[in-house]
Amino acid sequence: MFYHLRMITLMSAATLSLGCADTQTNKATPERLDRLRTEGADGERLAVASDRLERALGRDNATGRLAATFDNDGSGGTAAQSLNALFTLALERNADIGQAAQAINRADIARLNAIYGYLPQLSASATYSERQQEVVQSDNEVFAQGSADYPVTNLSVELTQPIFNLSRIFNIQLQNTARTVAEVEYIAAVQRVTFETFETYVSAVQSKAKIRSLRQRTALIGRQIASENTLTDIGLGTDTLRNSYAAERASIASEEAIEATRLASALADLAFLTGSTVTDVGTVSVPAGILRSERNTSVADGIAAAEADNPALLATAIGVVESDLSRKLAIAADFSPVLDAFARYEDETREGSRFGGGSQTQDTTVGVRLTIPIFNAQGQGYQSGLESVDLRSSALEYFAIRRQLRSQITSTYQRMTELSNAISQSSASVSRAAANVRIERERVESGEGVEIAVISRQLTESSARETLEFQRLEYLKAWGRYQYLTGASLTDAGL
């Protein structure tokens, strides 16, 4: 009967616990979620969090001093800013680069902590307790009479010196490697932000050049419309052609407005990348030495350079080494013996005892401790199995990034080649269009042509020059991507 009652009690307790667990893990009720959607988060809690945030960021320490650089937008005024100036601002104010620098600080601290793991460990403790003792049952009649109520004070100092701890040795090596990874990832962040700034800057220059070309074409079409109006007034023009010119001008104005939005978006991206207000960009001239630079290299050379110098790939490669050291550390922690030397001093003061009278004892213990993991020593299974899986994942990531990098270098090289061919054809087109303009002007001067024909030739030349300028800047972006992929620095290009 007692057994059945106990089973019923246990089952009832288990059911109650499951019910409570379900209630505790299902607090996001529809009513609560609806209130959050309509009213937002609790105002008082947000106010407390805001106050704590202000205190945390306002302290006079390294954290508080970050606000001077990262919590305001440096204004460059309305003047056009050069690419090199924005490179400098990005290095100083970009948040990703700043976080990468803090990762180096963290890696340095983690390495120091790993070294501390093999240094002597000294600790002291003091305990005060009230002890009540009463003998409930004993065969010894004298001992059975003992009862007491007294305080006890314990003071102890312990010194431990690891002699052999393989996992801590591997941890020092691991943190040394992690510091190298942090340093390489900082370089990778600098090159990535530099490239993004470069590419966005050139895109902004492209938009400005196209807007300038579109405005020039608009002015030329305006002259066409004026000429057609004159011809119409004397009976030699048609409303259909005049309306066609007007429709073309409206289309160009619409294209100009779209290009202005692209320019505004590029300037906003530059402001984010550089942590500074950017309202205008200067011009970029494509050095002659950059054009057709793919002829001085090859896909194989680019891939070899990337595998040697690309910091993102290098960080991933060292990450594989880091994962391997983590696996060795876990194996050592799971299976390797640990030998420590220790010394302990203890002072215990008892104000009483079960037989009357207090005591003070002082114990000094010196020895060595050998700990041998036999089975499930940490009570958490074996971490080495998980680390082996993580090692394989790191290796797969390395292979994937290296394969992606090879593919990107190949496609970028091909793009540079095709753009070089396109630039060559566009240059020829501009030369022929400019020659046509000159010929048409000479015909007007000799009385054989009309001004409206010159305007038409100028429109063709303007369109050809716009295409050529776009392709030259597009080649510059492809060249910059090639430099970035192969690990070369864009800040030293002298643009």
TORVO-380933 format. One line per field, with one value per residue (C-alpha): residue number from 1; residue in three letters; x, y, z. Coordinates in nm, 4 decimals. Example, Ala and Ser with C-alpha at 12.3 -4.5 7.8 and 13.67 -1.06 7.14 Angstrom:
2
i = 1; 2
aa = ALA; SER
u = 1.2300; 1.3670
v = -0.4500; -0.1060
w = 0.7800; 0.7140
***
This chain:
495
i = 1; 2; 3; 4; 5; 6; 7; 8; 9; 10; 11; 12; 13; 14; 15; 16; 17; 18; 19; 20; 21; 22; 23; 24; 25; 26; 27; 28; 29; 30; 31; 32; 33; 34; 35; 36; 37; 38; 39; 40; 41; 42; 43; 44; 45; 46; 47; 48; 49; 50; 51; 52; 53; 54; 55; 56; 57; 58; 59; 60; 61; 62; 63; 64; 65; 66; 67; 68; 69; 70; 71; 72; 73; 74; 75; 76; 77; 78; 79; 80; 81; 82; 83; 84; 85; 86; 87; 88; 89; 90; 91; 92; 93; 94; 95; 96; 97; 98; 99; 100; 101; 102; 103; 104; 105; 106; 107; 108; 109; 110; 111; 112; 113; 114; 115; 116; 117; 118; 119; 120; 121; 122; 123; 124; 125; 126; 127; 128; 129; 130; 131; 132; 133; 134; 135; 136; 137; 138; 139; 140; 141; 142; 143; 144; 145; 146; 147; 148; 149; 150; 151; 152; 153; 154; 155; 156; 157; 158; 159; 160; 161; 162; 163; 164; 165; 166; 167; 168; 169; 170; 171; 172; 173; 174; 175; 176; 177; 178; 179; 180; 181; 182; 183; 184; 185; 186; 187; 188; 189; 190; 191; 192; 193; 194; 195; 196; 197; 198; 199; 200; 201; 202; 203; 204; 205; 206; 207; 208; 209; 210; 211; 212; 213; 214; 215; 216; 217; 218; 219; 220; 221; 222; 223; 224; 225; 226; 227; 228; 229; 230; 231; 232; 233; 234; 235; 236; 237; 238; 239; 240; 241; 242; 243; 244; 245; 246; 247; 248; 249; 250; 251; 252; 253; 254; 255; 256; 257; 258; 259; 260; 261; 262; 263; 264; 265; 266; 267; 268; 269; 270; 271; 272; 273; 274; 275; 276; 277; 278; 279; 280; 281; 282; 283; 284; 285; 286; 287; 288; 289; 290; 291; 292; 293; 294; 295; 296; 297; 298; 299; 300; 301; 302; 303; 304; 305; 306; 307; 308; 309; 310; 311; 312; 313; 314; 315; 316; 317; 318; 319; 320; 321; 322; 323; 324; 325; 326; 327; 328; 329; 330; 331; 332; 333; 334; 335; 336; 337; 338; 339; 340; 341; 342; 343; 344; 345; 346; 347; 348; 349; 350; 351; 352; 353; 354; 355; 356; 357; 358; 359; 360; 361; 362; 363; 364; 365; 366; 367; 368; 369; 370; 371; 372; 373; 374; 375; 376; 377; 378; 379; 380; 381; 382; 383; 384; 385; 386; 387; 388; 389; 390; 391; 392; 393; 394; 395; 396; 397; 398; 399; 400; 401; 402; 403; 404; 405; 406; 407; 408; 409; 410; 411; 412; 413; 414; 415; 416; 417; 418; 419; 420; 421; 422; 423; 424; 425; 426; 427; 428; 429; 430; 431; 432; 433; 434; 435; 436; 437; 438; 439; 440; 441; 442; 443; 444; 445; 446; 447; 448; 449; 450; 451; 452; 453; 454; 455; 456; 457; 458; 459; 460; 461; 462; 463; 464; 465; 466; 467; 468; 469; 470; 471; 472; 473; 474; 475; 476; 477; 478; 479; 480; 481; 482; 483; 484; 485; 486; 487; 488; 489; 490; 491; 492; 493; 494; 495
aa = MET; PHE; TYR; HIS; LEU; ARG; MET; ILE; THR; LEU; MET; SER; ALA; ALA; THR; LEU; SER; LEU; GLY; CYS; ALA; ASP; THR; GLN; THR; ASN; LYS; ALA; THR; PRO; GLU; ARG; LEU; ASP; ARG; LEU; ARG; THR; GLU; GLY; ALA; ASP; GLY; GLU; ARG; LEU; ALA; VAL; ALA; SER; ASP; ARG; LEU; GLU; ARG; ALA; LEU; GLY; ARG; ASP; ASN; ALA; THR; GLY; ARG; LEU; ALA; ALA; THR; PHE; ASP; ASN; ASP; GLY; SER; GLY; GLY; THR; ALA; ALA; GLN; SER; LEU; ASN; ALA; LEU; PHE; THR; LEU; ALA; LEU; GLU; ARG; ASN; ALA; ASP; ILE; GLY; GLN; ALA; ALA; GLN; ALA; ILE; ASN; ARG; ALA; ASP; ILE; ALA; ARG; LEU; ASN; ALA; ILE; TYR; GLY; TYR; LEU; PRO; GLN; LEU; SER; ALA; SER; ALA; THR; TYR; SER; GLU; ARG; GLN; GLN; GLU; VAL; VAL; GLN; SER; ASP; ASN; GLU; VAL; PHE; ALA; GLN; GLY; SER; ALA; ASP; TYR; PRO; VAL; THR; ASN; LEU; SER; VAL; GLU; LEU; THR; GLN; PRO; ILE; PHE; ASN; LEU; SER; ARG; ILE; PHE; ASN; ILE; GLN; LEU; GLN; ASN; THR; ALA; ARG; THR; VAL; ALA; GLU; VAL; GLU; TYR; ILE; ALA; ALA; VAL; GLN; ARG; VAL; THR; PHE; GLU; THR; PHE; GLU; THR; TYR; VAL; SER; ALA; VAL; GLN; SER; LYS; ALA; LYS; ILE; ARG; SER; LEU; ARG; GLN; ARG; THR; ALA; LEU; ILE; GLY; ARG; GLN; ILE; ALA; SER; GLU; ASN; THR; LEU; THR; ASP; ILE; GLY; LEU; GLY; THR; ASP; THR; LEU; ARG; ASN; SER; TYR; ALA; ALA; GLU; ARG; ALA; SER; ILE; ALA; SER; GLU; GLU; ALA; ILE; GLU; ALA; THR; ARG; LEU; ALA; SER; ALA; LEU; ALA; ASP; LEU; ALA; PHE; LEU; THR; GLY; SER; THR; VAL; THR; ASP; VAL; GLY; THR; VAL; SER; VAL; PRO; ALA; GLY; ILE; LEU; ARG; SER; GLU; ARG; ASN; THR; SER; VAL; ALA; ASP; GLY; ILE; ALA; ALA; ALA; GLU; ALA; ASP; ASN; PRO; ALA; LEU; LEU; ALA; THR; ALA; ILE; GLY; VAL; VAL; GLU; SER; ASP; LEU; SER; ARG; LYS; LEU; ALA; ILE; ALA; ALA; ASP; PHE; SER; PRO; VAL; LEU; ASP; ALA; PHE; ALA; ARG; TYR; GLU; ASP; GLU; THR; ARG; GLU; GLY; SER; ARG; PHE; GLY; GLY; GLY; SER; GLN; THR; GLN; ASP; THR; THR; VAL; GLY; VAL; ARG; LEU; THR; ILE; PRO; ILE; PHE; ASN; ALA; GLN; GLY; GLN; GLY; TYR; GLN; SER; GLY; LEU; GLU; SER; VAL; ASP; LEU; ARG; SER; SER; ALA; LEU; GLU; TYR; PHE; ALA; ILE; ARG; ARG; GLN; LEU; ARG; SER; GLN; ILE; THR; SER; THR; TYR; GLN; ARG; MET; THR; GLU; LEU; SER; ASN; ALA; ILE; SER; GLN; SER; SER; ALA; SER; VAL; SER; ARG; ALA; ALA; ALA; ASN; VAL; ARG; ILE; GLU; ARG; GLU; ARG; VAL; GLU; SER; GLY; GLU; GLY; VAL; GLU; ILE; ALA; VAL; ILE; SER; ARG; GLN; LEU; THR; GLU; SER; SER; ALA; ARG; GLU; THR; LEU; GLU; PHE; GLN; ARG; LEU; GLU; TYR; LEU; LYS; ALA; TRP; GLY; ARG; TYR; GLN; TYR; LEU; THR; GLY; ALA; SER; LEU; THR; ASP; ALA; GLY; LEU
u = 0.0000; 0.2784; 0.4575; 0.1489; 0.0947; 0.4558; 0.4303; 0.1093; 0.2785; 0.5821; 0.3668; 0.1608; 0.4747; 0.6168; 0.2917; 0.2851; 0.6480; 0.5783; 0.2786; 0.4805; 0.7614; 0.5156; 0.3767; 0.7223; 0.8387; 0.5284; 0.5179; 0.4902; 0.1116; -0.0902; -0.2176; 0.1344; 0.2626; -0.0327; 0.0382; 0.4035; 0.3035; 0.0613; 0.2257; 0.5921; 0.8286; 0.7900; 0.8774; 1.0253; 1.2559; 1.3688; 1.4371; 1.6473; 1.8385; 1.8957; 2.0265; 2.2643; 2.3795; 2.4562; 2.6569; 2.8458; 2.9412; 3.0064; 3.2801; 3.6263; 3.7950; 3.8793; 3.5125; 3.3997; 3.6681; 3.5301; 3.2492; 3.4916; 3.5682; 3.2682; 2.9675; 2.9724; 2.9830; 3.2924; 3.1836; 3.3887; 3.1719; 3.0340; 3.3690; 3.4385; 3.6517; 3.9337; 3.9616; 4.2776; 4.1064; 3.8210; 4.0712; 4.2192; 3.8772; 3.7767; 4.0901; 4.0199; 3.6412; 3.5054; 3.3296; 3.4237; 3.7920; 3.7485; 3.5871; 3.8699; 4.1177; 3.9254; 3.9399; 4.3198; 4.2941; 4.0707; 4.3097; 4.6010; 4.4071; 4.3039; 4.6693; 4.7768; 4.5063; 4.6300; 4.9804; 4.8329; 4.6975; 5.0506; 5.1590; 5.1222; 4.7666; 4.7368; 4.4100; 4.3009; 3.9691; 3.8107; 3.5037; 3.2998; 3.0324; 2.8098; 2.8261; 2.5629; 2.6537; 2.4441; 2.5026; 2.1783; 2.2958; 2.6275; 2.7501; 3.0097; 2.8456; 3.0986; 3.0700; 2.6933; 2.6922; 2.8628; 2.6700; 2.7902; 2.6988; 3.0001; 3.1443; 3.4306; 3.6683; 3.8720; 4.1531; 4.3354; 4.5900; 4.6601; 4.9278; 4.9044; 5.1703; 5.0924; 5.3806; 5.2359; 4.9077; 4.9010; 4.5672; 4.6993; 5.0112; 4.7918; 4.5774; 4.8804; 4.9582; 4.5917; 4.5725; 4.8982; 4.7379; 4.4118; 4.6064; 4.7597; 4.4121; 4.2877; 4.5785; 4.5212; 4.1470; 4.2249; 4.4279; 4.1408; 3.8925; 4.1154; 4.1482; 3.7756; 3.6673; 3.9299; 3.8024; 3.4384; 3.5278; 3.7179; 3.4402; 3.1679; 3.3746; 3.4264; 3.0537; 2.9788; 3.2241; 3.0511; 2.7144; 2.8507; 3.0059; 2.6822; 2.4768; 2.7185; 2.6872; 2.3076; 2.2912; 2.5123; 2.2834; 1.9807; 2.1344; 2.2074; 1.8522; 1.7310; 1.9260; 1.7675; 1.4225; 1.5031; 1.6282; 1.3203; 1.0973; 1.2680; 1.2225; 0.8585; 0.7952; 0.9170; 0.7320; 1.0313; 0.9917; 0.7303; 0.5608; 0.6219; 0.9998; 0.9841; 0.7694; 1.0137; 1.2979; 1.0924; 1.0100; 1.3791; 1.4701; 1.2087; 1.3447; 1.6974; 1.5710; 1.4090; 1.7336; 1.9221; 1.6877; 1.7418; 2.1190; 2.0959; 1.9376; 2.2288; 2.4727; 2.2901; 2.2954; 2.6703; 2.7409; 2.5368; 2.7337; 3.0591; 2.9391; 2.8725; 3.2064; 3.4104; 3.2083; 3.1989; 2.9516; 3.0216; 2.8352; 3.0464; 3.3348; 3.6128; 3.7223; 3.9267; 4.1726; 4.2536; 4.6339; 4.7627; 4.9588; 4.6378; 4.4598; 4.5270; 4.7186; 4.5784; 4.8373; 5.1103; 4.9680; 4.7597; 4.4883; 4.7471; 4.9617; 4.6574; 4.5547; 4.9116; 4.9267; 4.5884; 4.6849; 4.9971; 4.8688; 4.4880; 4.4274; 4.0754; 4.1995; 4.5035; 4.2824; 4.0693; 4.3792; 4.5158; 4.1653; 4.2101; 4.5291; 4.3367; 4.0666; 4.3305; 4.4859; 4.1386; 4.0996; 4.4361; 4.3462; 4.0182; 4.1941; 4.4417; 4.1620; 3.9676; 4.2503; 4.5811; 4.6988; 4.7510; 5.0263; 5.0139; 5.2247; 5.0400; 5.0958; 4.8142; 4.8124; 4.5015; 4.4221; 4.1073; 3.9788; 3.6990; 3.5392; 3.4118; 3.3625; 3.1386; 3.3648; 3.4181; 3.7006; 3.7978; 4.1030; 4.3192; 4.4955; 4.7387; 4.8021; 5.0589; 5.0304; 5.2714; 5.2372; 5.1743; 4.8448; 4.8131; 4.4765; 4.4121; 4.0916; 3.9496; 3.5917; 3.3755; 3.5991; 3.4269; 3.0773; 3.0137; 3.1294; 3.4201; 3.4716; 3.7333; 3.4632; 3.2944; 3.6261; 3.7059; 3.3812; 3.4641; 3.8066; 3.6460; 3.4054; 3.7001; 3.8753; 3.5598; 3.5302; 3.8908; 3.8384; 3.5168; 3.6729; 3.9802; 3.7615; 3.5443; 3.8528; 3.9858; 3.6517; 3.6344; 3.9896; 3.9144; 3.5927; 3.7493; 4.0457; 3.8081; 3.6054; 3.9195; 4.0052; 3.6592; 3.6493; 3.9866; 3.8408; 3.5304; 3.7385; 3.9383; 3.6202; 3.4664; 3.7817; 3.7560; 3.3885; 3.4679; 3.7404; 3.5044; 3.2231; 3.4579; 3.5762; 3.2148; 3.1541; 3.4551; 3.3443; 2.9909; 3.1227; 3.3368; 3.0301; 2.8368; 3.1227; 3.1328; 2.7570; 2.6926; 2.5437; 2.3109; 2.3675; 2.1080; 2.3204; 2.6181; 2.4061; 2.3057; 2.6726; 2.7536; 2.4841; 2.6392; 2.9834; 2.8499; 2.6856; 3.0066; 3.2182; 2.9763; 3.0072; 3.3866; 3.4090; 3.1754; 3.3809; 3.7108; 3.5770; 3.4240; 3.7667; 3.9108; 3.6608; 3.7493; 4.1184; 4.0523; 3.8652; 4.1543; 4.3985; 4.1724; 4.1318; 4.5063; 4.5853; 4.7395; 4.6844; 4.4689; 4.5911; 4.9349; 4.7999; 4.8390; 4.4902
v = 0.0000; 0.2402; 0.1599; 0.2456; 0.5701; 0.6682; 0.5942; 0.8002; 1.0868; 1.0735; 1.0634; 1.3566; 1.5566; 1.4780; 1.5822; 1.9050; 1.9769; 1.9218; 2.1505; 2.4199; 2.3805; 2.4280; 2.7370; 2.8795; 2.8279; 2.9705; 3.3297; 3.4802; 3.4588; 3.6113; 3.8833; 3.9802; 3.9833; 4.1934; 4.4426; 4.4626; 4.5295; 4.8051; 4.9634; 4.8732; 4.7626; 4.8724; 5.2414; 5.2239; 4.9369; 5.1189; 5.4301; 5.2284; 5.0641; 5.4047; 5.5484; 5.2564; 5.2867; 5.6545; 5.5792; 5.2942; 5.5059; 5.8217; 5.6938; 5.8451; 5.5297; 5.3590; 5.2792; 5.6344; 5.7768; 5.5813; 5.8361; 6.1078; 5.9164; 5.6947; 5.8835; 6.1831; 6.2488; 6.4343; 6.6927; 6.7546; 7.0511; 7.0822; 7.0503; 6.7441; 6.4950; 6.2997; 5.9221; 5.9285; 6.1562; 5.9085; 5.6224; 5.8052; 5.8676; 5.5030; 5.3803; 5.6150; 5.5982; 5.2795; 5.0699; 4.7324; 4.8264; 4.9497; 4.6212; 4.4277; 4.6326; 4.5482; 4.1806; 4.2101; 4.3543; 4.0648; 3.8097; 3.9649; 3.9372; 3.5778; 3.4887; 3.6482; 3.4557; 3.1324; 3.2061; 3.2719; 2.9179; 2.7836; 3.0306; 2.9693; 2.9973; 3.1609; 3.1912; 3.2682; 3.2069; 3.2885; 3.1163; 3.1908; 2.9414; 2.8526; 2.4850; 2.2924; 1.9356; 1.6755; 1.3014; 1.1267; 0.7710; 0.6125; 0.2899; 0.4985; 0.6318; 0.9117; 1.0165; 1.0017; 1.2824; 1.5262; 1.8254; 2.1734; 2.5043; 2.7157; 2.9296; 2.8177; 3.0413; 2.8943; 3.0755; 2.9083; 2.9936; 2.7594; 2.7736; 2.5506; 2.5215; 2.3205; 2.0888; 1.9076; 2.0098; 1.9349; 2.1069; 2.4361; 2.4084; 2.3627; 2.6542; 2.8857; 2.7711; 2.8096; 3.1675; 3.2567; 3.1319; 3.3119; 3.6366; 3.5834; 3.5211; 3.8465; 4.0387; 3.8926; 3.9558; 4.3193; 4.3446; 4.1752; 4.4273; 4.7178; 4.5843; 4.5041; 4.8494; 5.0139; 4.8247; 4.9006; 5.2687; 5.2591; 5.0837; 5.3091; 5.6199; 5.5176; 5.4409; 5.7929; 5.9371; 5.7324; 5.8759; 6.2318; 6.1794; 6.0371; 6.3231; 6.5701; 6.3935; 6.3789; 6.7505; 6.8191; 6.6118; 6.7918; 7.1250; 6.9988; 6.8706; 7.2099; 7.3640; 7.1117; 7.2095; 7.5781; 7.5168; 7.3102; 7.5887; 7.8316; 7.5938; 7.5362; 7.9102; 7.9445; 7.6349; 7.4010; 7.2074; 6.9703; 6.9445; 6.5702; 6.6072; 6.8853; 6.6651; 6.3805; 6.6008; 6.7081; 6.3475; 6.2567; 6.5460; 6.4373; 6.0822; 6.2099; 6.4238; 6.1154; 5.9192; 6.2032; 6.1920; 5.8160; 5.8658; 6.1353; 5.8798; 5.6417; 5.9208; 6.0014; 5.6327; 5.6078; 5.9201; 5.7740; 5.4489; 5.6466; 5.8330; 5.5011; 5.3502; 5.6535; 5.7636; 6.1125; 6.3294; 6.3055; 6.5488; 6.5348; 6.3459; 6.4607; 6.3154; 6.0035; 5.9776; 5.6281; 5.6073; 5.4788; 5.2121; 5.0606; 5.0237; 4.6828; 4.5790; 4.2266; 4.1787; 4.1914; 3.9045; 3.5886; 3.4019; 3.1580; 3.4459; 3.6082; 3.2872; 3.2306; 3.5880; 3.5505; 3.2259; 3.3950; 3.7426; 3.7536; 3.8192; 3.6766; 3.3448; 3.3548; 3.4110; 3.1110; 2.8966; 2.9885; 2.9247; 2.5599; 2.5495; 2.7107; 2.4430; 2.1685; 2.3114; 2.3285; 1.9575; 1.8746; 2.0827; 1.8926; 1.5550; 1.6568; 1.7742; 1.4515; 1.1981; 1.3514; 1.3203; 1.6439; 1.6874; 1.9774; 2.0733; 2.2388; 2.3885; 2.4633; 2.6472; 2.6216; 2.7910; 2.6735; 2.8299; 2.6553; 2.8371; 2.5120; 2.1374; 1.8525; 1.7834; 2.1420; 2.3822; 2.5366; 2.4856; 2.6420; 2.4277; 2.5168; 2.2704; 2.3021; 2.0562; 2.0252; 1.7690; 1.6785; 1.5836; 1.3523; 1.3516; 1.0827; 1.1040; 0.7533; 0.7819; 1.0901; 1.2821; 1.6170; 1.4716; 1.6171; 1.3428; 1.4080; 1.7497; 1.6157; 1.4626; 1.7998; 1.9683; 1.7100; 1.7989; 2.1704; 2.1032; 1.9426; 2.2371; 2.4800; 2.2812; 2.2860; 2.6628; 2.7074; 2.4959; 2.6832; 3.0284; 2.9286; 2.7867; 3.0996; 3.3195; 3.1300; 3.1708; 3.5435; 3.6039; 3.4182; 3.6104; 3.9466; 3.8829; 3.7937; 4.1065; 4.3218; 4.1587; 4.2173; 4.5757; 4.6427; 4.5284; 4.7383; 5.0462; 4.9986; 4.9889; 5.2815; 5.4885; 5.4264; 5.5213; 5.8510; 5.9316; 5.8745; 6.0690; 6.3628; 6.3508; 6.3624; 6.6707; 6.8425; 6.7469; 6.8723; 7.2022; 7.2475; 7.1847; 7.4496; 7.6967; 7.6300; 7.6718; 7.3060; 7.1984; 7.3197; 7.3739; 7.1148; 6.8473; 6.9552; 6.9210; 6.5703; 6.4754; 6.6278; 6.4180; 6.1045; 6.2116; 6.2912; 5.9483; 5.7785; 5.9697; 5.8812; 5.5127; 5.5352; 5.7122; 5.4591; 5.1672; 5.3209; 5.3662; 5.0195; 4.8846; 5.0769; 4.9066; 4.5654; 4.6432; 4.7445; 4.4215; 4.2250; 4.4048; 4.3344; 3.9671; 3.9165; 4.0902; 4.4089; 4.7436; 5.0037; 5.2847; 5.2653; 5.2813; 5.6608; 5.7277
w = 0.0000; 0.0927; -0.2347; -0.4422; -0.2545; -0.3140; -0.6894; -0.7155; -0.5329; -0.7617; -1.0762; -0.9529; -0.8782; -1.2223; -1.3934; -1.1938; -1.2830; -1.6537; -1.6366; -1.4615; -1.7149; -2.0017; -1.8331; -1.7685; -2.1277; -2.2953; -2.1725; -2.5215; -2.5266; -2.8137; -2.5803; -2.4742; -2.8325; -2.9459; -2.6681; -2.7744; -3.1344; -3.0419; -2.7365; -2.7755; -2.5004; -2.1392; -2.1151; -1.7649; -1.8584; -2.1706; -1.9633; -1.7172; -2.0029; -2.1666; -1.8417; -1.7932; -2.1540; -2.1035; -1.7899; -1.9591; -2.2593; -2.0598; -1.8315; -1.8538; -1.9815; -2.3087; -2.3723; -2.3078; -2.5344; -2.8315; -2.8602; -2.9659; -3.2867; -3.3571; -3.2138; -3.4454; -3.8171; -3.9212; -4.1731; -4.4806; -4.5767; -4.9274; -5.1028; -5.3128; -5.1188; -5.2737; -5.2645; -5.0506; -4.7963; -4.7668; -4.7310; -4.4314; -4.2759; -4.3233; -4.1448; -3.8523; -3.8213; -3.9786; -3.7150; -3.8697; -3.8607; -3.5023; -3.3997; -3.5648; -3.3605; -3.0426; -3.1419; -3.1299; -2.7772; -2.6761; -2.8275; -2.6337; -2.3077; -2.3838; -2.4518; -2.1227; -1.9387; -2.0967; -1.9672; -1.6212; -1.6349; -1.5907; -1.3239; -0.9466; -0.8129; -0.4727; -0.2844; 0.0711; 0.2427; 0.5778; 0.7154; 1.0266; 1.1251; 1.4212; 1.4962; 1.6947; 1.7856; 1.9618; 1.9777; 1.8876; 1.9457; 2.0470; 2.2152; 2.3987; 2.7155; 2.7535; 2.3918; 2.4142; 2.6708; 2.4328; 2.3026; 2.2217; 2.0583; 1.9581; 1.6776; 1.4529; 1.2565; 0.9685; 0.7896; 0.5016; 0.2332; -0.0577; -0.3265; -0.6340; -0.9041; -1.2181; -1.2995; -1.5991; -1.7599; -2.1309; -2.1936; -2.0549; -2.2700; -2.5766; -2.4619; -2.4678; -2.8223; -2.9154; -2.7901; -2.9679; -3.2890; -3.2116; -3.1721; -3.5168; -3.6586; -3.5030; -3.6531; -4.0001; -3.9740; -3.8914; -4.2116; -4.3977; -4.2536; -4.3599; -4.7151; -4.7414; -4.6225; -4.8432; -5.1468; -5.0672; -5.0313; -5.3597; -5.5506; -5.4078; -5.4822; -5.8455; -5.8751; -5.7494; -6.0043; -6.2750; -6.1750; -6.1770; -6.5205; -6.6597; -6.5123; -6.6708; -7.0061; -6.9830; -6.9115; -7.2110; -7.4306; -7.2880; -7.3846; -7.7365; -7.7787; -7.6582; -7.9430; -8.1809; -8.0603; -8.1041; -8.4593; -8.5413; -8.4076; -8.6443; -8.9377; -8.8436; -8.8352; -9.1941; -9.3072; -9.3417; -9.0133; -8.8730; -8.5360; -8.5372; -8.5364; -8.2776; -8.0514; -8.1018; -7.9801; -7.6789; -7.5922; -7.6129; -7.3848; -7.1299; -7.1413; -7.0766; -6.7868; -6.6349; -6.6763; -6.5107; -6.2103; -6.1735; -6.1941; -5.9264; -5.6902; -5.7595; -5.6796; -5.3546; -5.2564; -5.3302; -5.1215; -4.8329; -4.8550; -4.8496; -4.5411; -4.3667; -4.4698; -4.3654; -4.0620; -4.2109; -4.3966; -4.7700; -4.9948; -5.3089; -5.4653; -5.6912; -6.0205; -6.0792; -6.3620; -6.4800; -6.5037; -6.8331; -6.6485; -6.5146; -6.8485; -7.0053; -6.6930; -6.7328; -7.0051; -6.7408; -6.5387; -6.5730; -6.3897; -6.2516; -6.1254; -5.9620; -5.7869; -5.6625; -5.5300; -5.3585; -5.1886; -5.0564; -4.9678; -4.9468; -4.5737; -4.5669; -4.7063; -4.4776; -4.1720; -4.2713; -4.3212; -3.9785; -3.8438; -3.9457; -3.7380; -3.4517; -3.4735; -3.4750; -3.1580; -3.0001; -3.0797; -2.9224; -2.6171; -2.5812; -2.6152; -2.3452; -2.1153; -2.1704; -2.1328; -2.0187; -1.6530; -1.4591; -1.1995; -0.9534; -0.6542; -0.3691; -0.0257; 0.2170; 0.5498; 0.7704; 1.1002; 1.2803; 1.6018; 1.7931; 2.0837; 2.2296; 2.1751; 2.2800; 2.5737; 2.6871; 2.6088; 2.2793; 2.0616; 1.7950; 1.5385; 1.2638; 0.9810; 0.7026; 0.4156; 0.1241; -0.1494; -0.5107; -0.6691; -0.9684; -1.1421; -1.4040; -1.6078; -1.6349; -1.7584; -1.8064; -1.5662; -1.6225; -1.6171; -1.9634; -2.1965; -2.4303; -2.5879; -2.8290; -3.0481; -3.0972; -3.1692; -3.4368; -3.6132; -3.5817; -3.7350; -4.0390; -4.0676; -4.0612; -4.3333; -4.5478; -4.4998; -4.6093; -4.9215; -5.0057; -4.9684; -5.1679; -5.4450; -5.4424; -5.4563; -5.7602; -5.9334; -5.8545; -5.9793; -6.3023; -6.3677; -6.2748; -6.5050; -6.7858; -6.7163; -6.7384; -7.0711; -7.2164; -7.0883; -7.2511; -7.5840; -7.5265; -7.4417; -7.7604; -7.9703; -7.7816; -7.8322; -8.2052; -8.1941; -8.0151; -8.2695; -8.5615; -8.3954; -8.3259; -8.6886; -8.8055; -8.5922; -8.7486; -9.1003; -9.0378; -8.8989; -9.2098; -9.4253; -9.2314; -9.2711; -9.6456; -9.6751; -9.7636; -9.4281; -9.1531; -8.7800; -8.6810; -8.8478; -8.6380; -8.3256; -8.4289; -8.4740; -8.1337; -7.9699; -8.1180; -7.9965; -7.6490; -7.6232; -7.7407; -7.4894; -7.2106; -7.2993; -7.3123; -6.9749; -6.8163; -6.9504; -6.8369; -6.4834; -6.4955; -6.5846; -6.2901; -6.0590; -6.2037; -6.1582; -5.7969; -5.7337; -5.8827; -5.6514; -5.3539; -5.4393; -5.4836; -5.1541; -5.2965; -5.1218; -5.2941; -5.0691; -5.2341; -5.5898; -5.6074; -5.7469
***
